Amino acid sequence: MSFTWGPATGVGSMPGDDAREAAKTVTGSFEDFPFLPELPARGPGADMIGRTAGMLVELYARVEPSGWRIGDRPGRDTKRARSWLGEDLDALEEFTQGYEGPLKVQAVGPWTLAAALELRGGEAALSDLGACRDLAGSLAEGLRTHLDEVRRRVPGAQIVLQLDEPSLIAVLRGQVRSASGYRTHRAVDRQRVEATLRDVVGVHTDGPVVVHSCAPDVPFALLRRTGAAAISFDFSLLTERDDDAIGEAVEGGTRLFAGVVPGTDGPLSDPAGSVMGVRTLWRRLGLHPGLLAEAVTLTPTCGLAGASPEYARRALAHCARAARSLADNPE
């Protein structure tokens, strides 16, 4: 399958509560790699957990004081999550008329979802491996339906599916806290984590999947084995310990989504300064500079929900300019 990645895109969340404004900003900033914005400021159901919970098939979730909890039937929280997703898709469809090229949509991956969703008793689904399996199966079905819907609305798009897994490291290390907060859930076996992720990645049969984690110590090798075509991460959290894994990823054809622009308000350096670290890493790894634009897509470090609308617009434009700087001057 021939696929052309865009040089820069966003991670997912945007500030504000206006779906049309967000879609207009995103499609205007990234003419060759837009994404479906998420607007968590609207409230429960627009947050990433609630939005993905609304996609589940034959599993439903409702908001409790402690968070999202799996229930028996679709309630008003599920309906609201689905309604907002529909609104966001309407806005995206309006601003992508005639668009052809890569288009990214995001959903929470199975392990972060299992760490965040509560079972009826209030404990995380992560505490019950049978529940984890059911959740992953429901998510896979829901993603199939969602991807079909996006294809129908933007027929010229090559859809990229991003799975958000910020809790993945905590799941692997047994660092997810129990409901009481006094203990942590047991670490999940790496092979089980990998197999479940592989099943969910495999849902998107006609396009690439990127796995996003803005936590330190991203497990690059494990994610590559799941079939993910790209890995998205906060570049500022890399250490030289990650060098070998990154070098192997690039040489193995895995694309890097490097988060180089801060996700919250602050001064922005010049575009060349934003990618200096990427160029330095390339030299350290002994990789060919000409490979840079072919192997890297630039993004903010994480979602922009905590930024001001003005800063979010500037950050997205800055990503696009930094990508041009990287392509024009890879040395």
N, C-alpha and C positions, 0 to 999 in steps of 0.2 A: 504494500500500500504506500503510494507516494503521498507524503504529507509535508506541508510547509508550515513551520512554526512562525509565529510572529516574534519580533525582537523584544517586545515589552508588553506587559499586561498588568492587571491588578490581582489582588489575592481574593477578594470577595466582598467584604462588608464596606459600606459607605455611610457617611453621616446623614442625618436628616430623615424625613419620612415621606418624601415626594418621589414616587417611583419613576415618573416621567423625567423629572430633573436628573435623577441618578443615571437613567439609561442614556439621556442626552449627553451628560458629562462623560460617561464611559465610552460611548461610541465615538464621541468627538475627540477624545484623548488617544484612543487606540483604534485607528481606522483599519489596521490590519490584524488586530487580535483583541476584540472586545470580550467582555465577560458579563454574565448575568449578575447585577448588583444585589446585595442583601442589605436590608435596612433595619437593623435590630432596634433602633430608637422607637419604632412603632409599638414595641412591647412584646410580651410573650407570644410566640408563634412566628415572629419575624426574626428572632434570634436563631443562631445556626442549629442548635439542638431542636428547638421547636419546629423549625422549617423542615428539617430532615424527618422528625417524628411524624409530621403531616404527610410525608411521602410513603410511610410504611404501609404494607398490605396486610390486612387482617390482624393488625396490632394497632392499638390506639393509645395516645398519651394525653394526659391532662396536667394542668399546672397545680401543684400543691405548694404550700409555703416553703418546703425544702427543695423544690425543683420539679422536673418533669417526671411523672409516674405513669407506668403502663396500666391501662384500664381495660374494661370489657368492650366498650362501644365508643363510637366517635361522638365526642361532646362538642361543646362550643369552641374549646381550644383547638381541636383538630380542624374544625370548619374554618376558624379564623386563619390558621396557618395555611390552609389550602387556598383560601380566598386571597391572601396576600401574595402567595406564590403566583396565582393567576394574574393578579394585578401587575406584578413584576414582569411576567412573560408578555402581557399585553403591551407594556411600555417598550420592552426589548424588541418585540416584533415591529412596532411602529418605527423605531429608529434603525432597523436593519433591513428595510425594504431593498431587495435586489442585492443584498450583501452576499459575497462569496469569499470563503476563507475560513480560518480557524476561529472558533467561538467557544469560550470556556464556561462551563456551568459547575457549581460546587455543591457538594453534600458532605455531611459528616461521615467519616469512615466507621466500620463496624466496632472497633475497639474503643474509640472515644465515645461512641454512642452507648456502648455497654457500660462504660465508666460513669456516664452522666444520667442515664435513665434508671429510675428506681422500679423495683418490683412492688407488688401490692403491699408487702410488709415494710417497705421503706428502704430496703438495702439495695445497693446498685445491682443491676443485671449481671455485672461482672462476677458477682459472688456465686453464680449458678451457670455452669458451662452449658447446660441444656438450654437455658434462657439465652445465652450468648449465641448459640447455634440458630435458635428460632429467630432471633433478632437479625442476624446476618442474612438469613434466608428471606425474611420479610423486606429488608433493605434492598436486597438484590432485585426482587420483584418490583418494588417501588421505583428503583432507578431505571429499570427497563421501560416502565410506563412514562416516566419523566423524560427520558432521552427521546422516546418516540414523539412526545408532545413538542419538544424543542425542535426536532427535525421537521415536524409538520408546519411549525410557525416560521422557521427560518430555513427553507429547503436548500438554499445554496451553501449553508454552513458545513464546515468539517468540525464536528463537535469534539471538544476535549472535555473529559470528565475529571474534575479535581476532587479527590477524597481528602477531607481535612482530618488529620490524626494528631492533634496537639497532645493528647494524653497517651500516645503510644509508648513512649519511653517509661512513663509511670506504670503502665500496665505490665510491661516487660520486667520491670524492676520491683514490682510489688509495692509501689508507692501510692496507690489510690486509697484514700482514707475511707473507712467504714462510716456508716450513718452516725454512729456515736462519736466518731472522731478520735476514739482512743486507740484504735488499731488500724492496720492497713489490710487490704485484700491480698491474698497470696499471688505471687507473680504467675502469670500465665506462660505455659511452655512456649518457647520460641517457635517450634514447628507448628503448633496449633495456631498461633498468631499469624504465621506466614500463610498457612493453608487457608484460613478464613479470609484473609486479605486477598489471596490469589483468586478465590471464588468470586469475591465482589468485584475485583478488577476485571475479571473475565466476562462480566455482564456487558461491558462496552466492546462489542465485537467489531465495530467498524470505525474505530477511532482510538486515539491514544488516551491513557490515563496518567494523571500526575498525582502523586501523593504529597500533601503539604503538611509540614510540621515546623512550627516556629519555636520548638523547644531545643535546648542544647543536645548534643550527642545523637543526631539523627542517624538511625541505623541504615546507612546507604546500601550495604550489601544485602540485607534482608529485604528491603523494599525493591531492589532490582530483581530479586528472585521471585517476587510476586507477579512479575510481568509489567510493572509500572514502567512507562516509557520515559517519565520525567520525575524529578524529585524537587520539591519547592521548599526553601528553607531561609532562615534569617542569616544572611551572610556574616553579620557581626558576631554571631555565636560560634563560628567555626574556630577550631584551634588546629595547630599543626598535626595533632593526632588524627585529624580527619583527612590528611593529605592523600594517603594511599588509597583510601576508599573512594575519594573523589577522582583521583587519577584513573583508577580502574573503571569507574562509572563512565567517564568521558570516553575512554578508549573502547568501552563496550557499547557506545552509542546511546547512553542514557543522557537525556537533556537535563541541564541544571536550570532551575528557576531561582535565580539569586536575588534575595531580598536585600537591596542596597539603599533604599530611600526610607528614612524613618517614618513610622506609621502614625506618629502624633506630632502636633504643631511644634515647630522649631525652625531655626535657620537651615536653608539648604545650601550645600556647597555648589560649586560650578559642576556641570554634568561630568566633565572629565575627572574631577575629584571624586565623584560618587563611585566611579568604576576603577579607581586606582588600585583598590584592594584586589579586585578580580584580576587585573593585569599582573599584579605582584604574585598572586597565587599561581597563575599560568606559568610565569617564569620559573617559580620555585619547583613546579611539577615537571618542567622541561617540555611543556606541550607547545605545539606550533601556534604562533599568534593568529595565523589565518583560520584556525579552528574556532576561535573565540565566538564570533557571531553565529557560527553554525551550531555551537553547543550550548549557548547561554541565552536565556530570556530574562530580562530584568523586571523586577517587581518591587513594590514596597516591602518592608521587612515583615509585615503582617497586615491584617485588615485595617481599614481606615475609619471604623465606627467611632473611635475615640477622638478623631480629629475634627477641626472646624471645617465646614463646607469649603471655605476659601482655601485652606491648606490642602484639603483632599484634592481639589482641582489642580493646585500647583504641584502636588506630589506625583500625580499621574502624568502630567505634562513633563515633569522632570525625568520620570522613568523613560519616557519616549525619547527625550533629548539625550539622556545618558546612553541609551542603546545606539543612537546614531553616532555618538562620540566613539563608542566601542567598535562599531563597524568601520568607521572612517579611519581610526587610528588604533589598531589592535596592539601595536608595540607600546 
